[in-house]
Amino acid sequence: MKRLILLAILGIGVISCTTQKNKKQMDLPSEWKHTTNIYEVNLRQYTQEGTFRAFEKEMPRLKEMGVKTLWFMPITPISQKVKKGTMGSQYAAHDYVSINPEFGNLEDFKHLVNEAHKMGFKVIIDWVANHTGWDHVWTVSHPEYYLHDADGKFHIASGMDDIIELDYSNPDMRKAMIDAMKFWVRETKIDGFRCDLASWVEVDFWEQARPEVEKIKPLFFIGEFDELENPEYGKVFDASYSWTWMHKTEDYYKKNLPLAELKDLLQKYSAIGDQSMRAWFTTNHDENTWNGTEYEKYGVIAKPLAVFSATWGGIPLMYSGQELPNMKRLEFFEKDVIDWNGNYQMADFYKTLFNLKTNNPALRGGDAAASTHLLKTSADDKVLAYVRKNGKNEVLTVLNFSKEAVSFTIDDENAGGIFKNVFSGPVKDFAQDKSFYLPVGGYAVMEK
C-alpha cells in the first residue's frame, strides 16, 4: 500500500512535514544527521596519486568550506574479468572486505577516517549490495550466492555487462553481506553507508541488515532510491535520492516546462513526511560522466538549483570539483584527474550555504518542527520563493528559474519582518519594501 499521501493544497501554500507515527524513527545519538551536508569523493580522479593519503591533504580545505560528511565511492578491489576500460568500475567489486590497492591499504584508510574524525567530519562509504564483478571471491567460494540464468550462467545485471547479481533468497549470502558491512564499521570506525541501487535489493534485506550492523554503533544510511517511486524503503533509510526532481528540473530548463510543475512535485515530496529526508543535488558521479556537467544540464539555473539543494528541507549533496566549478565530464573507467587550478571560485558560495544549513534551525532536515511555505510572488511563472520556519528562526529563499532578469514582489502572509541577506549583507524589511530584482541566474537567501 502506498505511503504517499498527496496534500490537497490549492495554489501556493504551506508544505507540512508531519511525522508518521506508525514508523519507528531511527534517531542517532547526536543531531548531526539533521544539519549535515554530504561531499562525494571520487578518489580516483581527485588527485594525480589517487590515494587516501593524497586526499588527506585536501581535508583542511573541505573543512574550511563547511563540508560535514565525506562519502567515498567504493573502496573495495575491482574485478578484472569483463572489466570496462583500462581501470574498471569501482562498482564491480572483487572482494567486499579488502581495499582497492589503487587507493592504498587498509591502514591508510583507517588513518584517513581517524584524521577525518579529529577534524569533525563524518565518513560514509559506498556499499554495492545488489551485484559484484565477475571474479568476486564469492563466484568461486560460494557460487550459490548468485542468481543464475536457465543455462546455469551468472545473471548479468540489467544494462551493465561487467556485473552479476546476487541472490537475496539465500540466507547465507545475506549473512555474509551483513558480516562484510560489519567489518568496515568495526575495523575502520566509519559512520554509515551510501547504499548503491538500494531499491534493486529487497527492502527486507535492509530491514534485516541495519539493526544487525548497528549493534556495533548507530549509523547513517542514505539509499540510492527515490521515495516517490519506492516509498517502502523510506522506513529503513535516513535519506533518499531526489531522482524525480533532478530529471524534472533538467526537463524544465531544456524543454521550457511551466514552473508550476516543479512546485507540484515539491508538494509531493513534502507529503512523504519526516521519517526520512531527501538528498538534493545538481550532479554526482553518474550524472557528470554520462549525462553532462551541471552546467550542461541546467545552464543559467545551475547556481539557483545549488542554492535550493541547501535551503529546502533535507540534505545537500555535492560532488568532487563543484567548488571550482568543474566544467568537464570525468571519465569513469580511466584516470582523468579533476582540473584543479588552485582557484576555488565556488568555495565561498558553498561555505555560506553549508554554514547556514548547519547553524540555522530553520534548515534542519527531518525535523517535524520545521515547515516550508511556498510564497506568492508577482512572477510565479519565473521565480521560486519559499520560507523555512522553525520556531523563531526563518530562512527566506528566492530563486530566478527563468532565462531572463526579473523584477517582482512578494506579498504573502508568510513573508514578513526583517531579514538579512547571507551572501551580500543588505537588510530587507518587508514592512517597508517587498520588491526584488534578480539577474539571470540570480538568487537571494535571507535569515532572521
Secondary structure, 3 states (H helix, E strand, C coil): CCCCCCCCCCCCCEECCCCCCCCCCCCCCCCHHHHCCEEEECHHHHCCCCCHHHHHCCHHHHHHCCCCEEEECCCCCECCCCCCCCCCCCCCECCCCCCCCCCCCHHHHHHHHHHHHHCCCEEEEEECCCEEECCCHHHHHCHHHECECCCCCECEECCEEEEEEECCCCHHHHHHHHHHHHHHHHHHCCCEEEECCHHHCCHHHHHHHHHHHCCCCCCEEEEEEECCCCHHHHHCCCEEECHHHHHHHHHHHHHCCCHHHHHHHHHHHHCCCCCCEEEECCCCHHHHHHHCCHHHHHHHHHHHHHHHHHHCCCEEEEECCCCCCCCCCCCCCCCCCCCCCCCCCCHHHHHHHHHHHHHCHHHCCCCCCCEEEECCECCCCCEEEEEEEECCEEEEEEEECCCCCEEEEECCCCCCCEEEECCCCCEEECCCCCEEEECCCCEEEEEC
